[in-house]
Amino acid sequence: VKAAPAVPEPGTYALMGLGMAGLGLATRRRRAQQAAAGQ
């Protein structure tokens, strides 16, 4: 049985970064739509 490596692979960082970027874009769009609806 192999133990999990202590340092994540670069692909893990890439997936995490893409997920965070996606969440940021979704939040930004939602705020822009709310601001446009309020005008």
Secondary structure, DSSP 8 states (H G I E B T S, - for coil): -----SS--HHHHHHHHHHHHHHHHHHHHHHHHHHHHH-
